[in-house]
């Protein structure tokens, strides 16, 4: 069994790499121990958005009176909410199976260990040979020290997506993207939610103005927020008790969302592949210290995003195929958080821009001044754009509010093409749309605002 390229892991990095390899004429194999599509399609990106859509629709129905619509005795079927999400995941995984067959890519279900730079042993005992190896084994949820996941009361993100019934109270440790998305989701269905975050604000990697706005929004929803909170101990009895520095919290269920660990231990075997802080080290073309072995996606470190994994998979395959490629510009990677209100960002925060010595111009435009936002009764949030004052370079964009996760793609194009504020202001946007916030915020940065 000999292949040009063997990809270990069939997630959004691995399966995309396999398809690109096939397109470039390689004989490719994917080894996947669970379901094609990885965490993203089966437990992450897509099925979580299905759950969040359920929450959004339920909230809209509960608040239908503001649209002049009467909706009485509204209820929900929790089991159907969960099954809808799981069925979507199954359909997507089957879709990846079709793509593998379409591109004549062989798939083996099982685990793999790299014996040396050209040989891989499967858990069946078979040894396969490869000219190139791509490691795309992803990550797993990080555990809180001394606390094991049990799938019922101590939960990781997988457990939270398939609970048999809703808890009355839920505490979430970690207020990054996963934490705030689940906080919104469970709160929408009446769960008493508390967010515990060790940093001084939720969504610590976002621009501070965005984090503060989400905190205000969550407070209106009666989501409790504990920032700058260190957990001293966690005990599990009839209820779970969290001991903080200045108080104790009791909760029916605990969701741990404190980060991820790389899945590298089993796959590396005895091969000397360099690892740092739990992730495989690579160069700008995703090569490890063995030139014919690449690592892509979450296993290669942050940012832990599906679209990054796919781009890295394509980069790795094109590089090993001697295609003329350029490294990924990670400052142009957009990030999204799908709670309500939505959040999306790209590039530097205001604090980062100042720390790097930029003289900046900052513009803001609130959704409360948007005709489309008023028409659809979704005026919560704003867009914030950051430019270098000297050259007009777009340094960063941050938005909280309706359609933020769609609008960010426009900014990704603009930033990749090195657009300046003059160019962004002049781009005609259709009216009425939420996207009009983009030129309006840019105009505000240079004191040319029309509508505020």
C-alpha positions as CSV (number, residue, x, y, z in Angstrom):
1,X,0.0,0.0,0.0
2,X,1.8,3.0,-1.3
3,X,0.6,6.6,-1.8
4,X,1.9,10.0,-2.9
5,X,0.2,11.7,0.0
6,X,-1.3,10.3,3.2
7,X,-3.5,12.6,5.3
8,X,-4.1,11.6,8.9
9,X,-7.4,13.2,9.9
10,X,-10.4,13.9,7.8
11,X,-11.6,17.2,9.2
12,X,-11.8,20.6,7.4
13,X,-8.0,20.6,7.0
14,X,-7.5,17.0,6.1
15,X,-10.3,16.4,3.6
16,X,-9.7,19.7,1.8
17,X,-6.0,18.8,1.5
18,X,-6.9,15.4,0.1
19,X,-9.2,16.9,-2.6
20,X,-6.5,19.4,-3.6
21,X,-3.9,16.6,-3.7
22,X,-6.2,14.6,-6.0
23,X,-6.8,17.7,-8.2
24,X,-3.0,18.0,-8.6
25,X,-2.7,14.4,-9.7
26,X,-1.6,12.7,-6.5
27,X,-2.7,9.3,-5.3
28,X,-4.1,10.3,-1.9
29,X,-5.3,8.5,1.2
30,X,-7.2,9.8,4.2
31,X,-7.0,7.9,7.5
32,X,-9.9,9.0,9.9
33,X,-10.7,7.2,13.1
34,X,-14.2,8.7,13.5
35,X,-16.4,10.5,11.0
36,X,-15.2,12.5,8.0
37,X,-15.6,16.2,8.6
38,X,-13.8,16.2,11.9
39,X,-15.0,18.2,14.9
40,X,-16.1,21.1,12.7
41,X,-18.8,19.2,10.7
42,X,-19.7,16.7,13.4
43,X,-19.5,18.6,16.7
44,X,-18.4,22.1,16.0
45,X,-19.0,24.8,13.4
46,X,-22.1,23.5,11.7
47,X,-24.2,21.6,14.3
48,X,-23.6,24.3,16.9
49,X,-24.9,26.9,14.4
50,X,-28.0,24.7,13.9
51,X,-28.6,24.8,17.6
52,X,-28.1,28.6,17.7
53,X,-30.6,29.0,14.9
54,X,-33.2,27.1,17.0
55,X,-32.5,29.5,19.9
56,X,-32.9,32.5,17.6
57,X,-36.2,31.3,16.2
58,X,-37.6,30.5,19.6
59,X,-36.6,34.0,20.9
60,X,-38.2,35.7,17.8
61,X,-41.4,33.8,18.4
62,X,-41.4,34.8,22.1
63,X,-40.9,38.4,21.1
64,X,-43.3,38.4,18.1
65,X,-45.6,41.0,19.7
66,X,-43.1,43.8,18.7
67,X,-43.9,42.9,15.1
68,X,-47.6,43.0,15.7
69,X,-47.9,39.2,15.7
70,X,-49.6,37.2,18.5
71,X,-48.0,34.0,19.6
72,X,-49.5,32.2,22.6
73,X,-48.6,29.1,24.6
74,X,-45.2,28.9,22.9
75,X,-43.1,25.8,23.8
76,X,-40.3,23.7,22.4
77,X,-39.4,20.1,22.1
78,X,-35.8,19.7,23.4
79,X,-35.2,16.3,21.9
80,X,-36.1,17.6,18.4
81,X,-33.8,20.5,18.8
82,X,-30.9,18.2,19.5
83,X,-31.9,15.7,16.8
84,X,-32.1,18.4,14.2
85,X,-28.5,19.4,14.9
86,X,-27.3,15.8,14.9
87,X,-29.1,15.0,11.6
88,X,-27.5,18.0,9.9
89,X,-24.0,16.7,11.1
90,X,-24.7,13.3,9.7
91,X,-25.8,14.7,6.3
92,X,-22.7,16.8,6.1
93,X,-20.4,13.9,6.9
94,X,-22.1,11.8,4.2
95,X,-21.4,14.7,1.8
96,X,-17.7,14.5,2.5
97,X,-17.9,10.8,1.8
98,X,-19.3,11.6,-1.6
99,X,-16.5,14.2,-2.3
100,X,-13.9,11.5,-1.5
101,X,-15.5,9.1,-4.0
102,X,-15.9,11.8,-6.6
103,X,-12.2,12.6,-6.4
104,X,-11.0,9.0,-6.2
105,X,-9.6,9.4,-2.8
106,X,-9.2,6.3,-0.7
107,X,-10.5,6.5,2.9
108,X,-9.5,4.1,5.7
109,X,-11.4,4.2,9.0
110,X,-9.0,3.8,11.8
111,X,-6.0,5.2,13.7
112,X,-2.5,5.8,12.4
113,X,1.0,6.0,13.9
114,X,3.9,7.4,12.0
115,X,6.7,4.8,12.2
116,X,9.3,6.8,10.2
117,X,9.2,9.6,7.7
118,X,7.8,7.4,5.0
119,X,5.8,4.7,6.8
120,X,2.6,4.7,8.7
121,X,1.1,1.8,10.8
122,X,-2.6,1.5,11.0
123,X,-4.4,0.1,14.0
124,X,-5.2,-3.0,11.9
125,X,-1.4,-3.7,11.8
126,X,-1.0,-2.8,8.1
127,X,1.9,-0.6,7.1
128,X,1.4,1.9,4.4
129,X,4.1,3.9,2.6
130,X,3.9,7.6,1.7
131,X,6.1,10.1,-0.1
132,X,4.4,12.8,1.9
133,X,2.5,12.8,5.2
134,X,0.1,15.5,6.3
135,X,-0.9,15.5,10.0
136,X,-4.4,16.9,10.5
137,X,-5.5,15.3,13.8
138,X,-7.0,18.4,15.4
139,X,-7.6,19.1,19.1
140,X,-9.6,18.0,22.0
141,X,-11.3,20.0,24.8
142,X,-8.9,20.9,27.6
143,X,-9.8,19.5,31.0
144,X,-10.0,21.5,34.2
145,X,-7.2,20.1,36.5
146,X,-8.5,17.2,38.6
147,X,-11.9,17.1,37.0
148,X,-13.1,14.5,34.5
149,X,-15.9,15.0,31.9
150,X,-18.8,12.7,32.7
151,X,-21.2,13.7,29.9
152,X,-24.0,14.6,32.3
153,X,-22.9,17.2,34.8
154,X,-19.3,18.0,33.9
155,X,-19.4,18.8,30.2
156,X,-17.3,19.5,27.2
157,X,-18.7,21.1,24.1
158,X,-19.7,17.7,22.7
159,X,-21.6,16.8,25.8
160,X,-23.4,20.2,25.8
161,X,-24.7,19.5,22.3
162,X,-26.4,16.3,23.1
163,X,-27.8,16.6,26.6
164,X,-30.9,14.5,27.2
165,X,-32.5,17.3,29.2
166,X,-31.9,20.9,30.1
167,X,-30.3,21.7,33.5
168,X,-31.9,24.4,35.6
169,X,-28.6,26.1,36.2
170,X,-25.4,26.0,34.2
171,X,-22.0,27.5,34.9
172,X,-19.5,27.9,32.0
173,X,-15.8,28.2,32.7
174,X,-14.2,30.2,30.0
175,X,-15.8,33.1,28.1
176,X,-14.2,32.7,24.7
177,X,-16.2,32.0,21.6
178,X,-17.4,28.6,22.7
179,X,-18.3,29.8,26.1
180,X,-20.4,32.8,25.0
181,X,-22.1,30.9,22.2
182,X,-23.3,28.2,24.7
183,X,-24.2,30.9,27.2
184,X,-26.5,32.5,24.7
185,X,-27.9,29.2,23.6
186,X,-28.9,27.8,27.0
187,X,-30.1,31.2,28.3
188,X,-32.5,31.4,25.3
189,X,-34.2,28.2,26.5
190,X,-34.6,29.4,30.1
191,X,-31.4,28.0,31.8
192,X,-29.9,30.1,34.5
193,X,-26.4,30.7,33.1
194,X,-23.3,32.0,34.8
195,X,-20.1,32.8,32.9
196,X,-16.8,32.5,34.8
197,X,-13.7,34.1,33.1
198,X,-10.2,34.5,34.5
199,X,-9.4,37.6,32.4
200,X,-10.9,41.0,33.1
201,X,-13.5,40.8,30.3
202,X,-15.3,38.2,28.3
203,X,-14.0,37.4,24.8
204,X,-10.5,38.4,25.9
205,X,-9.0,38.4,22.4
206,X,-11.6,40.8,21.0
207,X,-11.5,44.6,20.9
208,X,-12.4,45.9,24.4
209,X,-15.3,47.9,23.1
210,X,-16.8,44.7,21.6
211,X,-16.4,42.8,24.8
212,X,-18.0,45.5,26.9
213,X,-20.9,45.7,24.5
214,X,-21.5,41.9,24.7
215,X,-21.3,42.1,28.5
216,X,-24.1,44.7,28.5
217,X,-26.2,42.6,26.1
218,X,-25.7,39.5,28.2
219,X,-26.6,41.4,31.4
220,X,-29.9,42.4,29.8
221,X,-30.5,38.7,29.2
222,X,-29.8,38.1,32.9
223,X,-26.7,36.0,32.1
224,X,-24.4,36.3,35.2
225,X,-20.8,37.2,34.4
226,X,-17.9,36.7,36.7
227,X,-14.7,38.2,35.3
228,X,-11.2,38.3,36.8
229,X,-12.3,35.2,38.7
230,X,-9.9,32.5,39.7
231,X,-11.3,29.1,40.6
232,X,-9.7,27.6,43.6
233,X,-11.5,24.2,43.7
234,X,-14.5,22.4,42.2
235,X,-16.5,19.8,44.2
236,X,-19.2,17.5,42.9
237,X,-21.9,16.3,45.3
238,X,-25.7,16.7,44.8
239,X,-24.7,19.9,43.0
240,X,-21.4,21.1,41.6
241,X,-19.8,23.7,43.9
242,X,-17.2,26.1,42.5
243,X,-15.0,27.9,45.0
244,X,-13.9,31.3,43.8
245,X,-11.6,33.7,45.6
246,X,-14.5,35.6,47.2
247,X,-17.6,33.4,46.8
248,X,-19.0,29.9,46.1
249,X,-21.2,29.0,43.1
250,X,-23.6,26.1,43.1
251,X,-24.7,24.7,39.7
252,X,-26.5,21.7,38.3
253,X,-24.1,21.4,35.3
254,X,-20.7,22.7,34.5
255,X,-19.4,23.3,31.0
256,X,-15.6,23.6,30.7
257,X,-14.6,25.8,27.8
258,X,-11.0,26.7,28.7
259,X,-9.2,25.9,25.5
260,X,-7.9,22.9,23.6
261,X,-5.0,20.4,23.6
262,X,-3.5,19.1,20.4
263,X,-4.0,15.4,19.4
264,X,-0.4,14.5,18.7
265,X,0.6,12.0,21.3
266,X,-0.6,8.8,19.6
267,X,0.1,9.7,16.0
268,X,3.8,10.7,16.3
269,X,5.0,7.4,17.6
270,X,8.8,7.3,17.7
271,X,9.3,9.9,15.0
272,X,11.2,13.0,16.2
273,X,8.7,15.7,15.2
274,X,9.2,19.0,17.2
275,X,6.3,20.0,19.5
276,X,6.0,23.2,21.4
277,X,3.4,23.9,24.1
278,X,1.2,21.0,23.0
279,X,1.2,21.7,19.2
280,X,3.4,20.6,16.3
281,X,5.9,23.2,15.1
282,X,5.8,24.1,11.4
283,X,7.4,26.6,9.1
284,X,5.4,29.1,7.0
285,X,4.6,26.3,4.5
286,X,3.3,24.0,7.2
287,X,6.4,21.7,7.1
288,X,7.6,20.1,10.3
289,X,11.3,19.5,10.9
290,X,10.9,16.6,8.5
291,X,10.6,18.2,5.1
292,X,8.1,15.6,3.7
293,X,5.9,15.7,6.8
294,X,3.4,18.6,7.2
295,X,1.0,19.6,10.0
296,X,-2.1,21.6,9.4
297,X,-5.1,23.0,11.2
298,X,-5.6,23.0,15.0
299,X,-2.7,20.6,15.6
300,X,-0.4,23.2,14.2
301,X,-1.5,25.8,16.8
302,X,-3.8,28.9,16.8
303,X,-5.8,30.3,15.3
304,X,-8.1,27.3,15.8
305,X,-10.5,27.9,13.0
306,X,-11.9,25.6,10.3
307,X,-11.2,28.1,7.5
308,X,-7.6,28.4,8.6
309,X,-7.3,24.6,8.6
310,X,-8.6,24.4,5.0
311,X,-6.3,27.1,3.8
312,X,-3.3,25.5,5.5
313,X,-4.3,22.1,3.9
314,X,-4.3,23.7,0.4
315,X,-1.0,25.5,1.1
316,X,0.7,22.3,2.3
317,X,-0.4,20.3,-0.7
318,X,0.5,23.0,-3.2
319,X,3.9,23.4,-1.6
320,X,4.7,19.7,-1.7
321,X,3.6,19.7,-5.4
322,X,6.1,22.5,-6.2
323,X,3.4,25.0,-6.9
324,X,4.5,28.6,-6.5
325,X,2.8,29.6,-3.2
326,X,2.9,32.3,-0.7
327,X,2.5,31.8,3.1
328,X,-0.8,32.6,4.8
329,X,-1.1,36.2,6.0
330,X,-2.6,35.4,9.4
331,X,-3.4,39.1,10.1
332,X,-6.0,38.7,7.3
333,X,-7.8,35.8,9.0
334,X,-11.4,36.8,10.0
335,X,-12.9,35.4,13.2
336,X,-16.5,35.0,14.1
337,X,-18.6,34.4,17.3
338,X,-22.2,33.3,16.6
339,X,-24.0,34.3,19.8
340,X,-26.6,37.0,19.6
341,X,-25.6,39.7,18.9
342,X,-23.1,38.2,16.4
343,X,-19.4,39.2,16.6
344,X,-16.8,39.3,13.9
345,X,-13.3,40.8,13.7
346,X,-10.2,40.9,11.6
347,X,-6.8,42.5,12.1
348,X,-5.6,44.5,15.1
349,X,-7.7,45.7,18.0
350,X,-7.4,49.4,18.9
351,X,-5.1,48.4,21.8
352,X,-2.8,46.3,19.6
353,X,-2.5,49.1,17.0
354,X,-1.4,51.6,19.6
355,X,1.0,49.1,21.2
356,X,2.6,48.6,17.8
357,X,3.2,52.3,17.4
358,X,0.6,53.3,14.9
359,X,-1.0,56.7,14.9
360,X,-4.6,55.7,14.2
361,X,-7.9,56.9,13.1
362,X,-10.9,55.1,14.5
363,X,-14.4,55.2,13.2
364,X,-17.7,53.8,14.6
365,X,-21.2,53.5,13.3
366,X,-24.1,52.2,15.5
367,X,-26.8,49.9,14.2
368,X,-29.3,52.2,15.9
369,X,-28.6,54.6,13.1
370,X,-29.1,52.0,10.4
371,X,-32.4,52.1,8.5
372,X,-32.3,48.4,7.8
373,X,-31.5,47.6,11.4
374,X,-34.5,49.6,12.5
375,X,-36.7,48.0,9.9
376,X,-35.9,44.5,11.2
377,X,-35.8,45.6,14.9
378,X,-32.2,44.6,15.4
379,X,-30.4,47.8,16.4
380,X,-28.1,46.3,19.0
381,X,-24.4,46.8,18.4
382,X,-22.0,48.8,16.2
383,X,-19.1,48.6,13.7
384,X,-15.6,49.8,14.5
385,X,-12.9,50.3,12.0
386,X,-9.2,51.2,12.6
387,X,-6.9,52.9,10.1
388,X,-3.3,53.9,10.1
389,X,-3.5,57.7,10.1
390,X,-0.4,58.3,8.0
391,X,-1.0,55.9,5.1
392,X,-4.7,55.2,5.4
393,X,-4.0,51.4,5.8
394,X,-6.9,49.3,7.1
395,X,-5.5,47.8,10.4
396,X,-8.6,46.2,11.9
397,X,-12.4,45.9,11.8
398,X,-14.6,44.8,14.7
399,X,-18.4,44.4,14.6
400,X,-21.1,43.3,17.0
401,X,-24.6,43.1,15.7
402,X,-26.9,41.7,13.0
403,X,-25.1,40.0,10.1
404,X,-21.6,40.7,11.5
405,X,-20.4,37.2,10.6
406,X,-21.3,37.8,6.9
407,X,-20.2,41.4,6.6
408,X,-16.7,40.5,7.8
409,X,-16.0,38.7,4.5
410,X,-16.2,42.1,2.7
411,X,-13.6,43.5,5.1
412,X,-11.3,40.4,4.6
413,X,-11.3,41.2,0.8
414,X,-10.6,44.9,1.4
415,X,-7.8,44.1,3.9
416,X,-6.2,41.5,1.6
417,X,-6.2,44.0,-1.3
418,X,-4.7,46.7,1.1
419,X,-7.7,49.1,0.7
420,X,-7.4,52.5,2.3
421,X,-10.2,54.5,4.0
422,X,-10.6,56.7,0.9
423,X,-11.3,53.6,-1.2
424,X,-13.7,52.0,1.4
425,X,-15.7,55.2,1.8
426,X,-16.2,55.4,-2.0
427,X,-17.5,51.8,-2.5
428,X,-21.2,52.1,-3.1
429,X,-23.3,49.8,-0.9
430,X,-26.9,48.9,-1.6
431,X,-29.6,50.6,0.5
432,X,-31.1,49.6,2.9
433,X,-28.6,47.0,4.1
434,X,-26.7,46.3,7.3
435,X,-23.5,46.4,5.2
436,X,-23.8,50.2,4.9
437,X,-22.1,50.3,8.3
438,X,-18.8,49.7,6.6
439,X,-18.4,52.9,4.6
440,X,-20.3,54.8,7.3
441,X,-17.7,53.7,10.0
442,X,-14.9,54.5,7.6
443,X,-16.3,58.0,7.0
444,X,-16.6,58.5,10.7
445,X,-12.9,57.8,11.1
446,X,-12.0,60.8,9.0
447,X,-14.8,63.1,10.1
448,X,-16.9,62.7,7.0
449,X,-20.0,61.0,8.6
450,X,-23.3,61.5,6.8
451,X,-25.8,59.7,9.0
452,X,-24.4,60.3,12.5
